[in-house]
Amino acid sequence: SGSIKFDMELRFKDGRYRYKFNNFIHVEEDFIEGKKPIETYLEYYMEAKTNIIANDRVLIATNDQMNELIDDLKAACADEPFVDDDDW
């Protein structure tokens, strides 16, 4: 449960593009009123020796969501760009 925060960098040049994702953070809402959400870097889940099954679930879900995002990004970048001839 929770959400994933990350930084995304997109670069476009001469009909090409490049993307970069980093700083992945798993954010779990703390249901006690007034508490801040619990933020955990995904590197922790990759290196932790305890609670391996739950950690793997977070990593697998993140991987699935990122692959879907990349597929959507590729589809959007494959479309012809809109050129507006209106010179205002």
SULBELZI-V100749 format. One record per residue. N is the residue number from 1. RES is the residue in one small letter. D_LAST is the distance of its C-alpha to the last C-alpha in Angstrom with 2 decimals. Layout:
N/RES/D_LAST
N/RES/D_LAST
//
This chain:
1/s/48.19
2/g/45.34
3/s/41.98
4/i/40.76
5/k/38.42
6/f/37.07
7/d/34.53
8/m/32.09
9/e/30.29
10/l/27.76
11/r/26.74
12/f/24.48
13/k/24.69
14/d/24.33
15/g/24.58
16/r/27.38
17/y/27.91
18/r/30.70
19/y/31.75
20/k/34.38
21/f/36.12
22/n/38.60
23/n/40.33
24/f/41.41
25/i/42.99
26/h/44.84
27/v/44.46
28/e/47.25
29/e/47.17
30/d/50.35
31/f/51.53
32/i/53.42
33/e/51.57
34/g/50.19
35/k/50.40
36/k/47.56
37/p/46.63
38/i/48.60
39/e/46.50
40/t/48.08
41/y/46.67
42/l/47.17
43/e/49.17
44/y/51.85
45/y/52.16
46/m/52.50
47/e/55.29
48/a/57.14
49/k/60.71
50/t/61.04
51/n/59.46
52/i/58.38
53/i/57.81
54/a/55.41
55/n/53.59
56/d/53.25
57/r/51.81
58/v/48.99
59/l/48.35
60/i/48.45
61/a/46.15
62/t/43.64
63/n/43.88
64/d/43.33
65/q/40.25
66/m/38.74
67/n/39.44
68/e/37.69
69/l/34.64
70/i/34.63
71/d/34.96
72/d/31.99
73/l/29.92
74/k/31.01
75/a/30.14
76/a/26.61
77/c/26.08
78/a/27.62
79/d/24.92
80/e/22.29
81/p/19.00
82/f/16.10
83/v/13.39
84/d/10.10
85/d/9.16
86/d/5.95
87/d/3.77
88/w/0.00
//
